[in-house]
Amino acid sequence: MTPQNRTLRSFRYLRYSSAVNSCWDGLCPPENGVRSLAARMMVTTTMAVLVAAHLAPPGTNQGDPALELSDYARILRRNWILIVAAALSGVLTGGLASVLTPPTYTAETQLFVAIQSSGSIQELQQGNTFSQARVQSYVKTVDSPVVLQPVIESLGLSQSADQLATQVKATTDVNTVLIDIAVEDKSPTMAAAIAHGVADSLVAAVDSLEKPKGGGTSPVALSVIKPAAAPAAPSAPNTRTNLVLGLFVGLILGVAAAVLRTTMDSRIRGEADLRRVTDSPLLGGIAFDQDATRKPLLTQTGPQSPRAESFRQLRTNLQFANVSGRARSVLITSSLPGEGKSTTATNLAISLAQAGHSVCLVDADLRRPMVNDYLGLDRNAGLTTALIRSASVDDLLQPWGEDNLHVLTSGRIPPNPSELLGSEEMRSLIATLESTFDIVIIDAPPLLPVTDAAVLSQHVGGVVIVVGSQKIRTHDLEKSFGALEMVGASVLGVVMNRLPVKGPDAYAYTYYSNAPAEGASEVSEVLSTRRNLQGKPTAVLSENGMRRPSKYPPSNIPS
């Protein structure tokens, strides 16, 4: 962060601190006592959210654009459980505060201030003005020992005048001669008794203070016009107010926690997070499927399932990404292990083969090969066998399924994978496969742990990066793109994997049922026959009986 940005944030912090202090002084004056605590919490929490929204960085990268309204809506949808939990906690806290707080009763009485004189209208007006000016002084006298000490003695209270003053509150309205006295106590009867005693003591104190020293009666007379009565219901705690304040404060805290959590979380969850890192095309999104662990292959799900439809969409988008047709070989990789690159490469190869293309799937992950486990093939002889020229690649290709799909497994794991994948033999092998098949899909190791994928990306036509939702962080994906850019690789696009089915980051369509449509097999057979009649590559048997593609001229990926 630059010094200018730090200075700007410091000024913003001071500005919001001043706003908090102003709200405290204006909305929550200190004389309100305990009852202003909830309002102070509400004001402070609101200001904290404003500070977090203005001072917290919207993303993890410098230069990220400011959060828009849709971004805030996405934050709320992602963290709605946290916000609801905070709101419920606030309501529970307000309810507990109401239950645990002892009830307080408030007794009120009212006095009238009058001038004891008669005369003309002008004299009466002057007397009224005089009494209004004196009322403010009488209000200040209510909590003094001159008024409260006689009350303590008459009622036999065990507290001092200063302690009793915290229970008594006197107020008056502007341009009136009325004095309102309110007394709070845990007993309604005692509250009424104290209020009555304070009113009588104030009448006697004013009469004594205003009496002339030379003798005579006081020009001011106070009289009780509203006697104090024992309240029937407590004035505090106010359960409804506490519940509403608890709900409001809980919601504010929940929203603040959601904004802070999203700001601090750099995991990539959906396309919106992906766009903060790269502008590469999103070729497809694969929704998270609980059955994918037991049934990872496309052929193990229904032909109209959302998972199968996602790979068909990926197949179509890959064609448009490679509209020039120069990328005959596509490298499938990821940033870290566990993002689903091997299952994506395998199912993409199956989907392309089901569309009538001749496809070769190469397992180039010489660290942790997985393709042979998914397809149930033998990997004792494979890619490494061909690279050391122990056997011909035609003899190492293994057919799989009923479509024109051939697999070149990894072979035995070598001690020098990076050297083998970056060798001239590997470049020549890929060129040979490109001349034989419509498209070659290569499963490569992750980019960040090892350099195999970056080295191999120089030999292929294009690279597709698999991004596992909530599996990778922003800075890791930035490093992956940086590694590919450094070697001059051509990135065709990104595939988002393990996306949630519901929520703001969902990328799935469940309109179609999982059951196969009637006549789907017949339509597939007709299309396969039509493609064969149009001259597409078909599989023939080699001398050892292995099913392999014929040497027809290669063609681009058809639509």
Secondary structure as UniProt FT lines:
FT   HELIX           3..27
FT   HELIX           30..36
FT   HELIX           37..55
FT   TURN            62..63
FT   HELIX           69..78
FT   HELIX           80..100
FT   STRAND          104..115
FT   HELIX           121..141
FT   TURN            142..143
FT   HELIX           145..155
FT   HELIX           161..165
FT   TURN            166..167
FT   STRAND          168..171
FT   TURN            174..175
FT   STRAND          178..185
FT   HELIX           188..210
FT   TURN            213..214
FT   STRAND          220..226
FT   HELIX           239..264
FT   HELIX           271..274
FT   TURN            275..277
FT   STRAND          282..287
FT   HELIX           290..292
FT   TURN            293..294
FT   HELIX           298..300
FT   TURN            303..304
FT   HELIX           306..321
FT   TURN            322..324
FT   STRAND          329..334
FT   TURN            337..338
FT   HELIX           341..354
FT   TURN            355..356
FT   STRAND          359..363
FT   HELIX           371..375
FT   HELIX           383..387
FT   TURN            388..389
FT   HELIX           393..396
FT   STRAND          398..400
FT   TURN            401..404
FT   STRAND          405..408
FT   HELIX           417..421
FT   HELIX           424..436
FT   STRAND          439..443
FT   TURN            447..449
FT   HELIX           452..456
FT   HELIX           457..459
FT   STRAND          462..468
FT   TURN            469..471
FT   HELIX           474..486
FT   TURN            487..488
FT   STRAND          491..499
FT   TURN            504..505
FT   TURN            518..519
FT   HELIX           520..533
FT   TURN            534..535
FT   STRAND          539..541
FT   TURN            543..544
FT   STRAND          547..549
//
